[in-house]
Amino acid sequence: MYKILIIIWLFLMPFSCLFGQAGQKWMMNVLVCDSLQNPIPDVGIYDTKDNIRGVTNRNGLAQVYTKQGERLYFSHLAYNKQPFRVDKRKMVDIEDMKNFIVVTLKAKTIYLPDVEIVVNAPHLAYENKMVWVVDYQVREDGIYMLTCNGMRSRLLHLDLNQDTISYKSVPVKFQELFQDAFGNIHLLSQDSVYQVYCDGNELQLLYGNSKETFEQKLKPVVAATDSIMVMEARRYYGQEIIFQAVKREGGQKFVLADISGKTLEMAKNWDMDNYRASLMYDPNNQQGYNIYRVDASGQTVSKFDDIQKRLMLQDAYSPLISVGDELYLFNFLNDVLCVFDHKGQFQCKYDIDFHKQAGGDKKMTFGNSWDENLIVDPKEKKVYAQFISGGIVTLKEIDLNSGRVKRETRLTDHSFPQNIQVFDGEVYYLYLDERKVVDRDRRSLYKMMLK
């Protein structure tokens, strides 16, 4: 009887050690390679909840904080997804590297059909069912994305094939990514701003500053070339726009353009209207201002005129954008496109009317689908005008040599897409999916090829 008990005890003792370690977490060192034993960089390591747990470096190495029996999987665009169950018995110690294991991925084989089908259909640019994409920016070195699962936020850097390069946990207060005129990306909250920097393997937040300082000094810079940078200033409630250029060498300043439209005179009288309104609501006012008042010229003015002015005096949209080595001022206030060289010298101008429909401009015609938004593709040096009707967005490519529409693409697969960006002939946008996440819809990042 005792012999049987001793045999059972000797048989179960190794497993009892493993069971005792099942709840403990420890660091696993993993090398990911292909069938030829070549290391594979930028392999994402995920758990069963699609949370990213690690990314291999350029030598194919990664460290994952895990526990006995946990299920993981390794993912890379060019290889088949590899499931993995953590088993400490299969790991070895190599010098100072403990709990080391090698994972081999098999190359993915793709069989293409004889006929090309739906080439430009949109698809997910980032697949994770448990997170909400807060904001994103696309540039030459990849996609920078801010995500949140309701409890924590992460800043991710993906390459243009949507493979994860690096990530960093950030406070949930950060809600916006902003790309400045110099191409730098900034992470913004209500009170602070940090510049995002990636050295290839790690994301860093640099040059922390207040939101107020950022709004005053950096955000007004709307365009930059190798010779000048251009700042935007507004007067008279956004009805006059002044673009002031500063030479990079010497710092000399000059006015690149000063534009205004037919609402400028109305805006100049706004101060007088505000003065009369302050008198009307002043408890010490003895003049008895009421709904009908007399303006400076002796004319009777109604409060309803003030409401009309508030509707008319919306911020004017006339952006200055940099495309290649030239600057393009889309002066929608006067329906012209002005072209400047990299030094800020005027070159030519073209009449434009793509933002209009029969009957007038957007502020006077409710049927106009012009969405007052221009999108620049810095890779292909193209500009697209955004229109929306019934929730369906149409992107119209503008010929920068004439100001006319060259072609257009309708984004018919998803209605009311948000934060549309274009890079290298592909359009990216955010869309609210129907699947619920953290008691709200899931907002995902999609991309598709432009026709």
DRENZAPA-454690 format. One record per residue: x, y, z of N, C-alpha, C in turn. Coordinates in steps of 0.2 Angstrom, whole numbers, plus 5000, padded with zeros to 4 digits. Layout:
    n.x    n.y    n.z   ca.x   ca.y   ca.z    c.x    c.y    c.z
      X      Y      Z      X      Y      Z      X      Y      Z
...
//
This chain:
    n.x    n.y    n.z   ca.x   ca.y   ca.z    c.x    c.y    c.z
   5004   4994   5000   5000   5000   5000   5004   5006   5000
   5009   5006   5004   5014   5012   5005   5018   5013   4998
   5020   5008   4995   5023   5008   4988   5019   5012   4983
   5012   5010   4983   5008   5013   4978   5007   5020   4980
   5007   5022   4986   5006   5029   4988   5012   5033   4986
   5018   5030   4987   5025   5033   4985   5025   5034   4977
   5023   5029   4974   5023   5030   4966   5019   5035   4964
   5012   5036   4967   5008   5041   4965   5010   5048   4966
   5014   5048   4972   5016   5055   4974   5022   5057   4970
   5026   5052   4968   5032   5054   4963   5029   5056   4957
   5024   5053   4954   5021   5054   4948   5018   5061   4948
   5014   5063   4953   5011   5069   4953   5015   5075   4955
   5021   5074   4958   5025   5080   4961   5026   5085   4956
   5029   5083   4950   5030   5088   4945   5024   5092   4943
   5018   5089   4942   5012   5092   4940   5010   5097   4946
   5011   5095   4952   5009   5100   4957   5013   5106   4957
   5020   5105   4955   5024   5111   4955   5021   5116   4949
   5019   5113   4943   5016   5117   4938   5010   5120   4940
   5005   5116   4944   4999   5119   4946   5000   5125   4951
   5005   5124   4955   5007   5130   4959   5009   5136   4956
   5012   5135   4950   5015   5141   4946   5009   5144   4941
   5003   5140   4941   4999   5142   4935   4996   5149   4936
   4996   5151   4943   4993   5158   4944   4998   5163   4944
   5005   5161   4944   5010   5166   4945   5012   5168   4938
   5014   5175   4937   5016   5177   4931   5024   5178   4931
   5027   5177   4925   5034   5177   4924   5035   5179   4917
   5042   5181   4916   5044   5184   4909   5046   5178   4905
   5043   5178   4899   5045   5173   4894   5049   5176   4888
   5054   5174   4886   5058   5176   4881   5057   5172   4875
   5055   5175   4869   5053   5171   4863   5057   5174   4857
   5059   5169   4853   5062   5171   4846   5058   5168   4841
   5055   5173   4837   5051   5171   4831   5055   5171   4825
   5054   5165   4821   5058   5164   4815   5054   5161   4810
   5056   5161   4804   5053   5157   4798   5056   5150   4798
   5053   5147   4792   5055   5140   4792   5063   5139   4790
   5066   5144   4788   5073   5144   4787   5077   5147   4792
   5074   5148   4798   5077   5150   4804   5079   5157   4804
   5076   5161   4799   5078   5168   4799   5073   5172   4804
   5076   5177   4808   5071   5180   4813   5066   5185   4809
   5060   5185   4812   5055   5189   4809   5054   5195   4813
   5055   5201   4811   5053   5207   4815   5046   5209   4815
   5044   5213   4819   5037   5216   4819   5032   5211   4819
   5032   5206   4823   5027   5201   4824   5023   5203   4830
   5017   5203   4830   5013   5205   4835   5011   5199   4839
   5011   5199   4846   5009   5194   4850   5003   5196   4854
   4998   5192   4853   4991   5194   4856   4988   5189   4861
   4984   5191   4865   4981   5186   4869   4974   5184   4866
   4970   5180   4869   4963   5178   4867   4958   5184   4866
   4960   5189   4870   4955   5195   4870   4957   5200   4865
   4962   5199   4861   4965   5203   4856   4969   5209   4859
   4971   5208   4865   4976   5213   4868   4983   5212   4865
   4986   5217   4863   4993   5216   4861   4998   5215   4867
   5002   5210   4867   5006   5208   4873   5013   5210   4872
   5015   5210   4865   5022   5211   4864   5023   5211   4856
   5029   5214   4854   5031   5215   4847   5038   5213   4846
   5040   5209   4842   5047   5207   4841   5051   5212   4838
   5057   5213   4840   5061   5218   4837   5064   5216   4831
   5069   5220   4828   5072   5218   4822   5076   5211   4822
   5078   5209   4828   5081   5202   4828   5076   5197   4830
   5070   5198   4829   5065   5193   4830   5063   5191   4838
   5066   5195   4842   5065   5194   4849   5060   5198   4853
   5057   5195   4858   5052   5199   4861   5051   5196   4868
   5049   5200   4873   5048   5197   4880   5040   5198   4881
   5037   5193   4884   5030   5193   4886   5029   5191   4893
   5026   5195   4897   5024   5194   4904   5018   5189   4904
   5019   5183   4906   5013   5178   4905   5013   5173   4911
   5009   5168   4910   5008   5163   4915   5007   5156   4912
   5008   5151   4916   5007   5144   4914   5000   5143   4911
   5000   5140   4905   4994   5138   4902   4990   5143   4898
   4993   5150   4898   4990   5155   4894   4990   5154   4887
   4985   5156   4883   4984   5155   4876   4986   5161   4873
   4991   5161   4868   4993   5167   4864   4993   5165   4857
   4993   5170   4853   4994   5169   4846   4999   5174   4843
   5003   5172   4838   5008   5176   4834   5005   5178   4827
   5005   5185   4826   5002   5187   4820   5007   5192   4816
   5007   5190   4809   5011   5195   4805   5008   5194   4798
   5008   5200   4794   5004   5200   4788   5006   5195   4783
   5013   5193   4783   5015   5189   4778   5016   5181   4780
   5013   5180   4786   5014   5173   4789   5007   5171   4792
   5006   5164   4792   5000   5162   4795   5000   5163   4802
   4994   5165   4805   4993   5166   4812   4995   5159   4816
   4999   5160   4821   5001   5154   4825   4999   5154   4832
   4994   5149   4834   4992   5149   4841   4998   5146   4845
   4998   5148   4851   5003   5146   4856   5000   5145   4863
   5002   5139   4866   5000   5138   4873   5006   5138   4877
   5006   5142   4882   5012   5143   4887   5013   5137   4891
   5019   5134   4890   5021   5128   4894   5028   5129   4896
   5029   5130   4902   5036   5131   4905   5041   5125   4904
   5038   5119   4904   5042   5113   4903   5046   5113   4897
   5043   5116   4891   5046   5116   4885   5051   5122   4884
   5052   5126   4889   5057   5131   4889   5064   5130   4892
   5069   5133   4889   5076   5132   4892   5079   5139   4894
   5084   5138   4898   5088   5144   4900   5094   5144   4896
   5095   5150   4893   5102   5151   4889   5105   5157   4893
   5111   5155   4896   5115   5160   4900   5110   5164   4905
   5110   5171   4903   5105   5175   4907   5098   5175   4905
   5097   5172   4899   5090   5173   4897   5086   5166   4899
   5081   5168   4903   5077   5162   4906   5071   5161   4902
   5068   5155   4903   5062   5154   4900   5062   5156   4892
   5066   5153   4889   5067   5154   4882   5064   5149   4877
   5061   5151   4872   5058   5147   4867   5058   5150   4860
   5058   5145   4855   5058   5147   4848   5051   5146   4845
   5048   5151   4842   5042   5150   4838   5043   5151   4831
   5041   5146   4827   5042   5146   4820   5035   5148   4816
   5035   5152   4812   5029   5154   4808   5030   5152   4801
   5024   5150   4798   5024   5147   4791   5022   5153   4786
   5026   5154   4781   5024   5159   4776   5017   5158   4773
   5013   5164   4772   5007   5163   4770   5007   5163   4762
   5003   5158   4760   5002   5157   4753   4995   5160   4750
   4995   5165   4746   4989   5168   4743   4988   5166   4736
   4982   5163   4735   4980   5161   4728   4975   5167   4725
   4978   5170   4720   4974   5176   4717   4969   5173   4712
   4963   5175   4712   4958   5173   4706   4961   5176   4700
   4958   5173   4694   4959   5175   4688   4957   5182   4686
   4951   5184   4690   4948   5190   4689   4949   5194   4695
   4950   5201   4694   4951   5205   4699   4944   5207   4702
   4942   5206   4708   4936   5208   4711   4936   5213   4716
   4932   5218   4715   4931   5223   4720   4937   5226   4723
   4941   5228   4719   4948   5231   4721   4948   5236   4726
   4943   5240   4725   4943   5246   4730   4938   5246   4736
   4936   5239   4737   4931   5239   4743   4935   5240   4749
   4932   5244   4754   4935   5246   4760   4936   5240   4765
   4941   5240   4769   4942   5234   4774   4945   5237   4780
   4945   5234   4785   4948   5236   4791   4955   5237   4791
   4957   5243   4793   4965   5245   4793   4968   5243   4800
   4963   5241   4805   4966   5239   4811   4960   5235   4814
   4962   5228   4815   4957   5223   4817   4958   5222   4825
   4953   5225   4829   4953   5223   4836   4946   5225   4838
   4942   5220   4840   4935   5221   4841   4933   5224   4848
   4939   5224   4852   4937   5227   4859   4940   5234   4860
   4942   5237   4855   4944   5244   4856   4940   5249   4852
   4940   5255   4854   4937   5261   4851   4943   5265   4848
   4943   5266   4842   4949   5271   4839   4947   5278   4840
   4950   5281   4844   4949   5288   4846   4951   5293   4840
   4957   5292   4838   4960   5297   4833   4965   5293   4829
   4968   5296   4824   4973   5293   4820   4976   5298   4815
   4982   5297   4813   4986   5301   4808   4990   5297   4804
   4990   5298   4797   4994   5294   4793   5000   5298   4790
   5006   5296   4790   5011   5299   4786   5016   5294   4783
   5022   5296   4781   5026   5292   4777   5028   5286   4781
   5030   5286   4788   5032   5281   4792   5027   5276   4795
   5020   5277   4793   5015   5273   4795   5009   5277   4798
   5005   5273   4802   4999   5275   4805   5000   5276   4812
   4999   5282   4815   4999   5283   4822   4991   5283   4825
   4990   5279   4829   4983   5278   4831   4982   5278   4839
   4977   5282   4841   4975   5282   4848   4969   5278   4849
   4969   5273   4854   4964   5268   4855   4962   5268   4862
   4956   5266   4864   4953   5265   4870   4949   5259   4871
   4949   5256   4877   4944   5250   4878   4939   5252   4883
   4939   5258   4885   4934   5260   4891   4938   5261   4897
   4944   5258   4898   4947   5259   4905   4954   5261   4904
   4957   5260   4898   4964   5262   4897   4965   5264   4889
   4970   5269   4888   4971   5271   4881   4978   5269   4879
   4979   5268   4873   4985   5266   4870   4987   5270   4864
   4993   5272   4863   4995   5275   4857   4999   5270   4853
   4997   5268   4847   5000   5263   4843   5004   5266   4837
   5009   5263   4834   5012   5265   4828   5012   5259   4824
   5008   5259   4818   5008   5253   4813   5011   5255   4807
   5014   5250   4803   5017   5252   4797   5011   5252   4792
   5012   5254   4786   5006   5255   4781   5003   5249   4779
   5006   5243   4781   5003   5236   4780   4999   5234   4786
   4998   5239   4791   4994   5238   4797   4998   5233   4802
   5004   5232   4801   5008   5228   4806   5010   5232   4812
   5009   5230   4818   5011   5234   4824   5019   5235   4824
   5021   5241   4825   5028   5242   4826   5030   5243   4833
   5026   5247   4837   5027   5249   4844   5020   5251   4847
   5020   5252   4853   5014   5254   4857   5016   5257   4863
   5012   5261   4866   5013   5264   4873   5007   5266   4876
   5006   5264   4882   5000   5266   4886   5000   5273   4888
   4995   5277   4887   4994   5284   4889   4988   5285   4893
   4988   5291   4897   4982   5292   4901   4976   5293   4896
   4970   5291   4899   4964   5292   4895   4962   5299   4893
   4965   5304   4897   4963   5311   4895   4965   5313   4888
   4970   5310   4885   4972   5311   4878   4967   5309   4873
   4964   5314   4869   4959   5312   4865   4960   5314   4857
   4966   5317   4856   4967   5319   4849   4974   5319   4847
   4975   5317   4840   4981   5317   4837   4981   5323   4832
   4987   5327   4832   4987   5332   4827   4994   5332   4824
   4993   5333   4817   5000   5333   4813   5001   5340   4811
   5006   5343   4813   5008   5350   4811   5010   5351   4804
   5012   5357   4802   5014   5359   4795   5021   5356   4794
   5025   5354   4799   5031   5352   4798   5031   5344   4798
   5025   5341   4798   5025   5334   4798   5025   5330   4805
   5026   5334   4810   5027   5331   4817   5020   5329   4820
   5019   5324   4824   5013   5322   4826   5013   5324   4834
   5007   5326   4836   5006   5328   4843   5000   5325   4846
   5001   5323   4853   4996   5320   4857   4993   5325   4861
   4986   5327   4861   4983   5332   4864   4978   5330   4869
   4978   5334   4875   4972   5333   4879   4969   5340   4880
   4965   5341   4885   4962   5347   4886   4967   5352   4889
   4972   5350   4893   4977   5355   4896   4984   5354   4894
   4986   5349   4890   4993   5347   4889   4994   5344   4882
   5000   5345   4879   5002   5343   4872   5009   5340   4873
   5010   5334   4869   5016   5331   4869   5018   5329   4861
   5024   5330   4859   5026   5328   4853   5027   5320   4853
   5025   5317   4848   5026   5309   4847   5032   5308   4843
   5036   5304   4846   5042   5302   4842   5043   5294   4843
   5045   5291   4837   5046   5284   4837   5053   5283   4834
   5058   5280   4838   5064   5278   4836   5065   5272   4832
   5059   5269   4830   5059   5263   4827   5057   5257   4831
   5058   5257   4837   5056   5252   4842   5052   5254   4847
   5052   5260   4849   5049   5263   4855   5046   5270   4854
   5040   5271   4856   5036   5277   4856   5038   5281   4862
   5039   5288   4861   5041   5292   4866   5037   5298   4865
   5035   5302   4871   5032   5308   4871   5037   5313   4874
   5038   5318   4869   5043   5323   4870   5040   5330   4871
   5044   5335   4874   5043   5342   4873   5036   5344   4876
   5034   5341   4882   5027   5343   4885   5026   5350   4886
   5020   5352   4884   5019   5359   4885   5011   5360   4886
   5009   5366   4888   5002   5367   4889   4998   5368   4883
   4992   5367   4883   4988   5367   4877   4987   5375   4875
   4987   5379   4879   4987   5386   4878   4993   5388   4874
   4999   5386   4876   5005   5388   4872   5005   5385   4865
   5003   5379   4865   5002   5376   4858   4998   5379   4853
   4992   5381   4856   4987   5385   4852   4990   5392   4850
   4994   5395   4854   4996   5402   4852   5002   5401   4847
   5007   5396   4848   5013   5397   4844   5014   5392   4839
   5011   5386   4839   5012   5381   4834   5006   5380   4829
   5000   5380   4832   4994   5378   4828   4993   5383   4823
   4995   5390   4824   4994   5395   4819   4998   5394   4812
   5003   5390   4813   5008   5388   4807   5004   5383   4803
   5002   5386   4797   4997   5381   4793   5001   5378   4787
   5007   5381   4785   5011   5378   4779   5018   5380   4780
   5022   5376   4777   5029   5377   4778   5033   5374   4772
   5038   5377   4769   5042   5375   4764   5049   5375   4766
   5054   5374   4762   5061   5374   4764   5063   5381   4765
   5059   5386   4762   5062   5393   4763   5058   5397   4768
   5051   5396   4769   5047   5400   4773   5042   5395   4777
   5039   5398   4782   5033   5395   4785   5028   5401   4786
   5022   5399   4785   5016   5403   4785   5012   5402   4791
   5010   5408   4794   5005   5408   4800   4999   5411   4798
   4993   5409   4800   4987   5412   4799   4984   5416   4805
   4981   5421   4804   4978   5426   4809   4971   5428   4806
   4967   5429   4811   4960   5431   4809   4958   5437   4812
   4954   5441   4809   4951   5447   4812   4944   5447   4810
   4940   5452   4814   4933   5453   4812   4929   5446   4812
   4930   5443   4818   4926   5436   4819   4927   5432   4813
   4933   5431   4811   4935   5426   4806   4933   5428   4799
   4931   5434   4797   4929   5436   4791   4935   5439   4787
   4940   5440   4790   4946   5442   4786   4952   5438   4789
   4956   5435   4784   4961   5430   4785   4967   5433   4782
   4972   5433   4787   4979   5436   4785   4984   5430   4785
   4988   5429   4780   4993   5424   4780   5000   5428   4780
   5003   5427   4785   5010   5430   4786   5015   5425   4785
   5020   5427   4781   5026   5422   4780   5032   5424   4783
   5036   5420   4786   5042   5421   4789   5048   5417   4786
   5053   5421   4784   5058   5417   4781   5062   5413   4786
   5064   5407   4784   5068   5403   4788   5075   5406   4790
   5078   5409   4785   5084   5412   4786   5083   5419   4786
   5085   5422   4792   5084   5429   4793   5078   5431   4797
   5073   5427   4796   5067   5429   4800   5063   5435   4798
   5064   5437   4792   5060   5443   4789   5053   5441   4788
   5048   5445   4789   5041   5444   4789   5038   5448   4783
   5033   5445   4780   5029   5448   4775   5023   5445   4774
   5018   5449   4772   5011   5447   4771   5010   5443   4764
   5009   5437   4765   5008   5432   4759   5001   5434   4755
   4996   5435   4759   4989   5436   4757   4985   5439   4763
   4980   5443   4761   4976   5446   4765   4969   5446   4762
   4964   5441   4764   4958   5440   4760   4952   5441   4764
   4947   5443   4761   4940   5444   4765   4935   5444   4759
   4929   5443   4762   4923   5443   4757   4918   5448   4759
   4912   5447   4756   4907   5451   4756   4904   5452   4763
   4906   5448   4768   4903   5449   4775   4908   5453   4779
   4913   5456   4777   4918   5459   4781   4914   5465   4784
   4911   5469   4780   4908   5475   4783   4903   5474   4788
   4899   5468   4787   4894   5466   4792   4898   5465   4799
   4904   5461   4798   4908   5460   4804   4911   5466   4807
   4912   5471   4804   4915   5477   4807   4910   5480   4811
   4904   5479   4810   4898   5483   4814   4897   5478   4820
   4900   5472   4820   4898   5468   4826   4900   5471   4833
   4905   5474   4833   4907   5477   4839   4902   5482   4842
   4899   5486   4837   4894   5491   4839   4887   5487   4842
   4886   5481   4838   4880   5477   4840   4881   5474   4847
   4887   5472   4849   4889   5469   4855   4888   5475   4861
   4891   5481   4859   4890   5486   4864   4883   5488   4865
   4879   5488   4860   4872   5489   4862   4868   5484   4866
   4871   5477   4864   4868   5472   4868   4870   5472   4875
   4876   5474   4877   4878   5475   4884   4874   5480   4887
   4873   5486   4884   4869   5491   4887   4861   5488   4888
   4859   5484   4884   4852   5482   4885   4851   5477   4891
   4857   5473   4892   4856   5469   4898   4860   5472   4904
   4862   5478   4904   4865   5481   4910   4859   5483   4914
   4859   5481   4921   4854   5483   4925   4854   5490   4927
   4859   5494   4926   4860   5501   4928   4858   5505   4922
   4856   5502   4916   4855   5506   4910   4848   5509   4911
   4848   5516   4910   4842   5519   4910   4838   5521   4904
   4842   5519   4898   4839   5521   4892   4834   5516   4889
   4832   5511   4892   4827   5507   4891   4827   5503   4884
   4833   5500   4882   4834   5496   4876   4829   5490   4876
   4826   5489   4870   4821   5484   4870   4823   5480   4863
   4818   5476   4861   4819   5472   4855   4821   5476   4849
   4818   5483   4849   4820   5487   4843   4824   5493   4846
   4830   5493   4843   4835   5498   4845   4837   5503   4839
   4840   5508   4841   4843   5513   4836   4850   5512   4835
   4853   5511   4829   4860   5510   4828   4864   5517   4828
   4870   5516   4826   4874   5523   4826   4872   5527   4821
   4869   5525   4815   4866   5529   4810   4859   5531   4811
   4856   5530   4816   4849   5532   4818   4844   5527   4815
   4846   5521   4812   4841   5516   4809   4839   5511   4815
   4833   5510   4814   4830   5505   4819   4833   5498   4818
   4835   5494   4823   4838   5488   4822   4835   5483   4826
   4833   5477   4823   4829   5472   4827   4834   5467   4830
   4832   5463   4835   4836   5458   4838   4836   5452   4833
   4831   5452   4829   4831   5446   4824   4837   5448   4818
   4839   5454   4817   4844   5455   4813   4851   5453   4816
   4851   5453   4823   4857   5450   4826   4858   5442   4825
   4852   5439   4825   4852   5432   4824   4854   5430   4817
   4852   5434   4812   4854   5433   4805   4861   5434   4804
   4864   5439   4808   4871   5440   4807   4875   5435   4810
   4873   5432   4816   4876   5426   4819   4876   5420   4814
   4871   5419   4810   4871   5414   4805   4876   5415   4799
   4876   5422   4797   4880   5424   4792   4887   5424   4793
   4889   5426   4799   4896   5427   4801   4899   5421   4804
   4899   5415   4800   4903   5409   4802   4910   5410   4800
   4915   5407   4803   4922   5407   4801   4923   5405   4794
   4926   5410   4790   4927   5409   4783   4932   5403   4782
   4931   5399   4777   4935   5393   4775   4939   5395   4769
   4945   5396   4770   4949   5398   4764   4956   5395   4766
   4958   5389   4765   4964   5386   4768   4970   5387   4763
   4976   5388   4766   4982   5388   4762   4986   5381   4764
   4987   5378   4758   4990   5371   4759   4997   5370   4755
   5001   5366   4758   5007   5365   4754   5007   5358   4751
   5009   5358   4744   5009   5352   4740   5015   5352   4737
   5020   5348   4738   5026   5348   4735   5030   5354   4737
   5033   5358   4732   5037   5364   4734   5033   5370   4733
   5026   5369   4732   5022   5375   4731   5016   5376   4736
   5014   5382   4736   5008   5384   4741   5002   5385   4737
   4997   5383   4739   4990   5384   4735   4985   5387   4740
   4983   5393   4739   4978   5396   4743   4971   5396   4739
   4967   5392   4742   4960   5391   4740   4956   5397   4743
   4955   5402   4739   4951   5408   4742   4944   5407   4740
   4940   5403   4744   4933   5402   4743   4929   5409   4744
   4932   5414   4747   4928   5420   4748   4927   5424   4742
   4932   5423   4737   4932   5426   4731   4933   5422   4725
   4932   5415   4726   4932   5410   4721   4938   5410   4716
   4944   5410   4719   4950   5410   4715   4955   5405   4719
   4959   5402   4715   4964   5398   4718   4971   5401   4716
   4975   5403   4721   4981   5407   4720   4987   5402   4721
   4992   5403   4717   4998   5398   4718   5004   5402   4719
   5008   5400   4724   5014   5403   4726   5020   5398   4726
   5026   5400   4725   5031   5396   4725   5034   5395   4732
   5039   5391   4733   5042   5389   4739   5045   5395   4743
   5046   5401   4740   5048   5407   4743   5042   5412   4745
   5036   5410   4743   5031   5414   4744   5029   5419   4738
   5032   5418   4733   5031   5423   4727   5025   5421   4723
   5021   5425   4722   5015   5424   4718   5016   5422   4711
   5013   5416   4709   5014   5413   4702   5008   5414   4697
   5002   5412   4699   4996   5413   4695   4990   5412   4699
   4984   5412   4696   4978   5411   4699   4973   5408   4694
   4968   5404   4697   4963   5401   4693   4956   5403   4696
   4951   5404   4692   4944   5404   4694   4942   5397   4696
   4939   5397   4702   4936   5390   4704   4929   5391   4706
   4925   5385   4704   4918   5385   4706   4915   5378   4708
   4920   5374   4710   4918   5367   4711   4914   5367   4718
   4915   5372   4722   4912   5372   4729   4905   5375   4728
   4903   5377   4722   4896   5380   4722   4891   5375   4718
   4885   5377   4719   4880   5374   4715   4875   5380   4712
   4871   5378   4708   4867   5384   4705   4863   5387   4710
   4863   5393   4711   4859   5397   4716   4864   5400   4721
   4870   5399   4722   4875   5402   4726   4879   5398   4730
   4882   5401   4736   4887   5397   4740   4883   5393   4745
   4887   5390   4749   4884   5385   4754   4880   5389   4759
   4882   5395   4761   4879   5398   4767   4872   5401   4765
   4871   5401   4758   4864   5404   4756   4860   5398   4752
   4863   5392   4751   4860   5387   4748   4860   5381   4752
   4855   5378   4755   4855   5373   4759   4856   5366   4755
   4855   5366   4749   4855   5360   4745   4863   5359   4743
   4867   5363   4744   4874   5362   4742   4877   5357   4747
   4881   5352   4744   4884   5346   4747   4891   5348   4749
   4894   5353   4747   4901   5355   4749   4902   5355   4756
   4906   5351   4759   4907   5350   4766   4913   5355   4769
   4915   5359   4765   4921   5364   4767   4927   5360   4770
   4929   5356   4766   4935   5352   4768   4939   5350   4762
   4946   5351   4763   4951   5349   4757   4955   5344   4761
   4957   5339   4757   4961   5333   4760   4967   5333   4755
   4973   5333   4758   4979   5333   4754   4982   5326   4754
   4984   5323   4749   4988   5317   4748   4995   5319   4747
   4999   5319   4753   5006   5322   4752   5011   5317   4748
   5009   5311   4748   5013   5306   4744   5012   5307   4736
   5006   5307   4734   5005   5308   4727   5004   5315   4725
   5004   5320   4730   5004   5327   4728   4997   5329   4725
   4992   5326   4728   4985   5328   4725   4981   5331   4731
   4975   5334   4729   4971   5338   4733   4964   5335   4731
   4960   5334   4737   4953   5331   4736   4948   5336   4740
   4943   5338   4736   4937   5341   4740   4932   5337   4742
   4930   5338   4748   4925   5333   4751   4918   5336   4751
   4913   5332   4748   4906   5333   4748   4902   5328   4751
   4896   5329   4754   4892   5324   4758   4885   5326   4756
   4881   5320   4754   4874   5321   4753   4871   5314   4755
   4866   5315   4760   4863   5309   4762   4867   5304   4766
   4873   5307   4769   4877   5303   4773   4883   5300   4768
   4882   5300   4762   4887   5297   4757   4892   5303   4755
   4899   5301   4756   4904   5306   4755   4907   5305   4748
   4908   5310   4744   4911   5310   4738   4917   5314   4738
   4923   5311   4736   4929   5315   4735   4931   5317   4728
   4932   5323   4727   4933   5326   4720   4940   5328   4720
   4944   5325   4715   4951   5327   4714   4951   5334   4710
   4955   5338   4713   4955   5345   4710   4962   5345   4706
   4961   5348   4700   4967   5349   4696   4971   5355   4698
   4977   5355   4701   4980   5361   4703   4983   5365   4698
   4982   5363   4692   4984   5367   4686   4978   5371   4683
   4972   5370   4685   4967   5373   4682   4961   5375   4688
   4961   5372   4693   4956   5373   4698   4950   5369   4697
   4950   5364   4692   4944   5361   4690   4944   5354   4693
   4938   5351   4693   4938   5344   4695   4940   5339   4690
   4945   5334   4692   4947   5329   4687   4943   5323   4687
   4942   5320   4693   4938   5314   4694   4935   5314   4701
   4931   5310   4702   4927   5309   4709   4926   5302   4711
   4926   5301   4717   4925   5294   4720   4920   5295   4726
   4915   5290   4725   4910   5290   4731   4911   5284   4736
   4911   5286   4742   4912   5281   4747   4905   5278   4749
   4903   5274   4745   4896   5271   4746   4895   5266   4751
   4901   5263   4753   4900   5257   4758   4898   5259   4765
   4900   5265   4767   4899   5267   4774   4896   5274   4774
   4891   5275   4778   4888   5282   4778   4891   5286   4784
   4891   5292   4783   4894   5297   4788   4901   5295   4790
   4906   5293   4786   4913   5292   4788   4916   5298   4792
   4920   5297   4796   4923   5303   4800   4931   5303   4799
   4933   5309   4800   4941   5310   4799   4944   5307   4793
   4942   5309   4787   4944   5306   4781   4951   5309   4780
   4956   5304   4778   4963   5306   4776   4965   5302   4770
   4969   5304   4766   4971   5301   4760   4979   5301   4760
   4982   5295   4758   4989   5294   4758   4991   5289   4753
   4995   5291   4748   4997   5286   4743   4992   5283   4739
   4986   5286   4737   4981   5284   4734   4976   5280   4737
   4977   5279   4744   4972   5276   4748   4968   5280   4753
   4962   5279   4754   4958   5284   4758   4957   5280   4765
   4958   5283   4770   4957   5281   4777   4951   5285   4780
   4947   5281   4784   4942   5285   4788   4940   5281   4794
   4936   5284   4799   4934   5281   4805   4926   5280   4803
   4924   5274   4806   4917   5273   4805   4914   5269   4811
   4908   5271   4813   4905   5268   4819   4901   5261   4817
   4904   5256   4820   4902   5249   4818   4896   5248   4823
   4892   5243   4821   4885   5241   4825   4887   5237   4831
   4893   5234   4831   4894   5230   4837   4896   5234   4843
   4893   5233   4849   4893   5237   4855   4900   5235   4859
   4903   5240   4861   4909   5240   4865   4909   5245   4871
   4909   5242   4877   4909   5247   4883   4903   5251   4882
   4897   5248   4881   4890   5252   4881   4890   5257   4875
   4894   5256   4870   4894   5261   4865   4896   5258   4858
   4895   5261   4853   4897   5258   4846   4904   5258   4846
   4906   5253   4842   4914   5252   4841   4916   5257   4835
   4920   5261   4835   4923   5265   4830   4929   5262   4827
   4929   5260   4821   4935   5257   4818   4938   5261   4813
   4944   5259   4811   4948   5263   4805   4948   5258   4799
   4945   5261   4794   4945   5258   4787   4949   5261   4782
   4951   5257   4777   4954   5260   4771   4952   5257   4765
   4953   5260   4759   4951   5258   4753   4955   5261   4748
   4956   5258   4742   4959   5261   4736   4955   5266   4733
   4957   5272   4731   4954   5276   4727   4954   5274   4720
   4948   5275   4716   4948   5273   4709   4953   5277   4705
//
